[in-house]
Amino acid sequence: MSANSTIEWTDATWNPVRGCVKVSPGCKNCYANTLAERFEGVEGHAYELGFEPRMVPHMLAVPLGWAKQKTIFVNSMSDLFQAAVTDDYIEHCVRVMQLANWHTYQVLTKRATRLRDLLQTRLSCAASLPHIWWGVSVEDRKYGLPRIDALRDAPVPVRFLSVEPLIEDIGELDLRGIHWVIVGGESGPGARPMDPAWVRKIRAQCNEQAVPFFFKQWGGVQKSKAGRILDGRTYDDMPPREMRPVASQETRAWMIQQVKARVGIQSESSPGRSRSYSLDVFDYEGHGLFGA
């Protein structure tokens, strides 16, 4: 979790889930996995257990504590919709996003069918909210393109694609119902090269279909040197963000107390270890949590 992120298309990161399981070629050189392994066995560190997937309930209330409006990348070090995360816990996370509605949330997954199915059922309470953006990773044709169709079937106002790491020419894109496209190359040791022609083809299709285009990076072993200039300029287009007033300090403190009470969190003495929590569904609609 970071209140200030270096990721070009977001302000902050929030990780109520840690760890993940690789599911497609885009995961091969996962930066989150590499980072977590550096701290495996370091007592007291968030990743002392390595990259084993686990829910982290003491992190649930974090966005409620941020008094400044932020664009928040949800689970930058994980995937909210992976099998290890229960439906109950996913709903807990989404309900917090409902409460802290002065932020904009960017939820990105490779498990597109589960995202679609839950937004049509268990998460329908949040499906119409414009401050929560839902996205899928698209690294290649075989695994990435089918995720776009699943995302398109999700009944939400803002859908986006993270075409990163782009590891091949993904061909023609149907961007109907897509509101934003991010493109980037792989970075770090063993980074697979990205052909500029692939990037230009995606940019052209975004222009033709009137979809905002964001070029994140060329990547490579030294991504800072490669930069993010494409044909002489940067591309930073994003969907418009809905700005809502921040809740008062008193209201936010009360919300945090309610969230912690619902999941049985008092304190977190060892951030690297999982804690037990109640699976009672939050009663967000009651007790004035959604006062007019």
C-alpha positions as CSV (number, residue, x, y, z in Angstrom):
1,M,0.0,0.0,0.0
2,S,1.2,3.4,-0.9
3,A,-0.5,6.8,-0.5
4,N,1.8,8.0,-3.4
5,S,2.4,5.7,-6.3
6,T,5.1,5.9,-9.0
7,I,2.8,4.2,-11.5
8,E,2.1,6.7,-14.2
9,W,-1.7,6.3,-14.4
10,T,-2.6,6.3,-10.8
11,D,-2.1,8.3,-7.5
12,A,-2.0,5.6,-4.9
13,T,-2.2,1.8,-4.4
14,W,-4.3,-0.2,-2.0
15,N,-3.6,-3.8,-1.3
16,P,-6.3,-5.6,0.8
17,V,-5.0,-8.8,-0.9
18,R,-1.4,-10.0,-1.1
19,G,0.1,-12.6,-3.3
20,C,-1.2,-14.2,-6.5
21,V,-1.0,-17.3,-8.8
22,K,0.3,-17.1,-12.3
23,V,-2.4,-17.8,-15.0
24,S,-1.1,-16.6,-18.4
25,P,2.1,-15.6,-20.2
26,G,1.7,-12.0,-19.0
27,C,2.5,-13.3,-15.5
28,K,5.9,-14.8,-16.5
29,N,8.1,-11.9,-15.1
30,C,5.6,-10.6,-12.6
31,Y,7.1,-7.5,-10.8
32,A,4.9,-8.1,-7.7
33,N,6.2,-11.7,-7.4
34,T,9.8,-10.6,-7.7
35,L,9.4,-7.8,-5.1
36,A,7.6,-10.1,-2.7
37,E,10.3,-12.8,-2.9
38,R,12.9,-10.3,-1.8
39,F,11.3,-10.0,1.6
40,E,10.2,-13.6,2.1
41,G,11.3,-14.6,5.6
42,V,11.8,-11.0,6.8
43,E,9.9,-10.9,10.1
44,G,7.3,-8.2,10.3
45,H,7.5,-7.3,6.6
46,A,4.2,-7.3,4.6
47,Y,5.7,-10.1,2.4
48,E,7.4,-12.2,5.1
49,L,5.2,-15.1,3.8
50,G,6.3,-14.5,0.2
51,F,3.8,-14.3,-2.6
52,E,1.3,-16.8,-1.2
53,P,-2.2,-15.5,-1.8
54,R,-3.9,-14.2,1.3
55,M,-6.6,-11.8,2.3
56,V,-5.4,-8.9,4.5
57,P,-8.5,-7.6,6.4
58,H,-6.6,-5.0,8.4
59,M,-6.0,-3.1,5.2
60,L,-9.7,-2.8,4.3
61,A,-10.3,0.6,5.8
62,V,-7.2,2.3,4.4
63,P,-9.0,4.4,1.7
64,L,-11.3,5.8,4.3
65,G,-8.3,7.3,6.1
66,W,-7.2,9.3,3.1
67,A,-8.6,12.8,3.3
68,K,-7.4,13.9,-0.1
69,Q,-9.1,12.7,-3.3
70,K,-7.0,10.1,-5.0
71,T,-7.1,7.8,-8.0
72,I,-6.4,4.4,-6.4
73,F,-5.1,1.2,-8.1
74,V,-6.7,-1.6,-6.2
75,N,-4.4,-4.6,-5.5
76,S,-1.3,-3.5,-7.5
77,M,0.4,-6.5,-5.9
78,S,-2.3,-9.0,-6.4
79,D,-5.6,-9.8,-8.2
80,L,-8.9,-9.3,-6.3
81,F,-10.7,-11.9,-8.4
82,Q,-8.3,-14.8,-8.0
83,A,-9.6,-18.1,-6.6
84,A,-8.0,-17.7,-3.2
85,V,-10.2,-14.6,-2.5
86,T,-13.7,-15.4,-1.3
87,D,-16.8,-13.8,-2.7
88,D,-17.5,-12.4,0.8
89,Y,-14.1,-10.7,1.0
90,I,-14.4,-9.3,-2.5
91,E,-17.7,-7.7,-1.5
92,H,-16.0,-6.3,1.7
93,C,-13.5,-4.5,-0.6
94,V,-16.1,-3.2,-2.9
95,R,-18.3,-1.9,-0.1
96,V,-15.3,0.1,1.2
97,M,-15.0,1.6,-2.3
98,Q,-18.7,2.5,-2.1
99,L,-18.2,4.2,1.3
100,A,-15.0,6.2,0.3
101,N,-16.6,7.5,-2.8
102,W,-14.5,10.7,-3.0
103,H,-11.8,8.5,-4.5
104,T,-11.6,6.9,-8.0
105,Y,-10.8,3.2,-8.0
106,Q,-9.1,1.2,-10.8
107,V,-9.7,-2.5,-10.4
108,L,-7.6,-4.6,-12.7
109,T,-7.8,-8.4,-13.1
110,K,-6.9,-11.3,-15.3
111,R,-9.9,-13.3,-14.0
112,A,-12.4,-11.5,-16.3
113,T,-15.2,-14.0,-16.2
114,R,-15.4,-13.9,-12.4
115,L,-15.4,-10.1,-12.4
116,R,-18.3,-10.2,-15.0
117,D,-20.3,-12.8,-13.1
118,L,-20.0,-11.1,-9.7
119,L,-20.9,-7.7,-11.1
120,Q,-24.0,-9.2,-12.5
121,T,-24.9,-10.8,-9.2
122,R,-23.2,-10.3,-5.8
123,L,-21.6,-7.0,-6.7
124,S,-24.5,-5.5,-8.6
125,C,-24.8,-3.0,-5.7
126,A,-21.6,-1.3,-7.1
127,A,-22.0,-2.0,-10.9
128,S,-23.5,1.5,-11.7
129,L,-21.0,3.5,-9.7
130,P,-18.9,5.8,-12.0
131,H,-16.1,6.2,-9.5
132,I,-15.1,2.5,-9.7
133,W,-13.4,1.6,-13.0
134,W,-13.1,-2.1,-14.0
135,G,-10.3,-3.4,-16.2
136,V,-8.7,-6.5,-17.6
137,S,-5.1,-7.3,-18.6
138,V,-4.5,-7.9,-22.3
139,E,-1.0,-9.2,-23.0
140,D,-1.6,-11.4,-26.1
141,R,-4.3,-12.8,-28.4
142,K,-4.9,-16.2,-26.8
143,Y,-5.4,-15.1,-23.2
144,G,-5.9,-11.4,-23.4
145,L,-8.5,-10.8,-26.1
146,P,-11.1,-13.1,-24.6
147,R,-11.0,-11.0,-21.4
148,I,-12.2,-8.0,-23.4
149,D,-15.4,-9.7,-24.3
150,A,-16.0,-10.8,-20.7
151,L,-15.4,-7.2,-19.5
152,R,-17.8,-5.8,-22.1
153,D,-20.5,-8.0,-20.6
154,A,-20.0,-6.4,-17.2
155,P,-22.8,-3.8,-16.6
156,V,-20.5,-1.0,-15.5
157,P,-20.0,2.6,-16.6
158,V,-16.2,2.6,-17.0
159,R,-14.2,-0.3,-18.5
160,F,-10.5,-0.2,-19.3
161,L,-7.8,-2.4,-20.8
162,S,-4.2,-2.6,-19.4
163,V,-2.3,-3.9,-22.5
164,E,0.8,-4.5,-20.4
165,P,3.1,-6.3,-20.8
166,L,2.4,-6.2,-24.5
167,I,4.3,-9.3,-25.7
168,E,2.9,-9.7,-29.3
169,D,0.9,-8.0,-32.0
170,I,-2.7,-8.4,-30.7
171,G,-4.2,-7.5,-34.1
172,E,-7.6,-5.9,-34.5
173,L,-9.4,-4.7,-31.4
174,D,-13.1,-4.3,-30.9
175,L,-13.3,-1.4,-28.4
176,R,-17.0,-1.1,-28.2
177,G,-17.9,-0.4,-24.6
178,I,-14.3,0.2,-23.7
179,H,-13.5,3.7,-22.2
180,W,-9.7,3.6,-21.8
181,V,-6.6,1.7,-23.1
182,I,-3.2,1.7,-21.3
183,V,-0.3,0.2,-23.2
184,G,3.2,-0.6,-21.9
185,G,6.2,-2.9,-22.3
186,E,7.5,-5.4,-19.8
187,S,10.3,-4.2,-17.5
188,G,13.0,-5.7,-15.3
189,P,15.3,-8.7,-15.7
190,G,14.3,-10.9,-18.6
191,A,11.9,-8.3,-20.0
192,R,10.5,-9.4,-23.4
193,P,10.9,-6.7,-26.1
194,M,7.9,-4.8,-27.5
195,D,7.8,-3.8,-31.1
196,P,6.9,-0.1,-31.6
197,A,4.6,-1.2,-34.5
198,W,2.4,-3.0,-32.1
199,V,2.0,0.1,-30.0
200,R,1.2,2.3,-33.0
201,K,-1.4,-0.1,-34.2
202,I,-3.2,0.1,-30.9
203,R,-2.9,3.8,-30.8
204,A,-4.4,4.1,-34.3
205,Q,-7.4,1.9,-33.3
206,C,-8.0,4.0,-30.2
207,N,-8.0,7.1,-32.3
208,E,-10.4,5.5,-34.9
209,Q,-12.8,4.3,-32.1
210,A,-12.5,7.5,-30.0
211,V,-11.0,5.7,-26.9
212,P,-8.6,7.5,-24.6
213,F,-5.0,6.2,-25.1
214,F,-2.3,6.1,-22.4
215,F,1.2,5.0,-23.2
216,K,2.9,4.0,-19.9
217,Q,6.4,2.9,-20.8
218,W,8.7,1.1,-23.3
219,G,10.0,-1.1,-20.5
220,G,13.1,-3.1,-20.8
221,V,15.8,-3.9,-18.2
222,Q,16.3,-0.2,-17.5
223,K,12.8,1.2,-18.0
224,S,13.7,4.7,-16.7
225,K,16.2,5.1,-19.6
226,A,13.8,3.8,-22.2
227,G,11.1,6.3,-21.0
228,R,7.6,6.7,-22.3
229,I,7.9,9.0,-25.3
230,L,6.1,7.7,-28.4
231,D,6.8,9.5,-31.7
232,G,8.0,12.6,-30.0
233,R,5.3,13.0,-27.2
234,T,3.7,11.4,-24.2
235,Y,0.2,10.1,-24.2
236,D,-1.7,10.6,-21.0
237,D,-5.4,10.5,-21.9
238,M,-7.8,9.1,-19.3
239,P,-11.5,9.0,-18.8
240,P,-13.0,11.9,-16.8
241,R,-13.1,11.4,-13.1
242,E,-16.2,12.2,-11.0
243,M,-15.2,14.5,-8.1
244,R,-17.1,14.1,-4.9
245,P,-16.6,15.9,-1.6
246,V,-14.4,14.2,1.0
247,A,-16.3,13.0,4.1
248,S,-15.5,14.9,7.3
249,Q,-12.8,13.6,9.6
250,E,-15.5,12.7,12.2
251,T,-17.5,10.7,9.5
252,R,-14.4,9.0,8.2
253,A,-13.3,7.9,11.7
254,W,-16.8,6.5,12.3
255,M,-16.8,4.7,9.0
256,I,-13.4,3.1,9.8
257,Q,-14.7,2.0,13.2
258,Q,-17.7,0.4,11.5
259,V,-15.6,-1.4,8.9
260,K,-13.2,-2.7,11.5
261,A,-16.0,-3.8,13.8
262,R,-17.7,-5.7,10.9
263,V,-14.6,-7.8,10.2
264,G,-13.4,-8.1,13.8
265,I,-10.2,-6.1,13.4
266,Q,-8.7,-4.4,16.5
267,S,-5.1,-4.0,15.6
268,E,-2.4,-5.7,13.4
269,S,0.7,-6.6,15.3
270,S,2.3,-8.7,12.5
271,P,1.4,-7.4,9.1
272,G,2.9,-10.4,7.4
273,R,0.5,-12.8,9.0
274,S,-3.2,-13.4,8.1
275,R,-5.8,-12.7,10.8
276,S,-9.2,-14.2,11.2
277,Y,-12.2,-12.1,10.3
278,S,-16.0,-12.3,10.4
279,L,-17.7,-13.1,7.1
280,D,-20.9,-11.2,8.1
281,V,-22.0,-9.1,5.2
282,F,-21.5,-5.4,5.9
283,D,-24.7,-3.5,6.7
284,Y,-23.6,-0.5,4.7
285,E,-27.1,0.6,3.8
286,G,-28.1,0.9,7.5
287,H,-26.9,3.1,10.3
288,G,-26.7,6.2,8.1
289,L,-23.6,5.0,6.2
290,F,-25.1,6.3,3.0
291,G,-26.8,9.4,4.3
292,A,-28.0,11.9,1.7
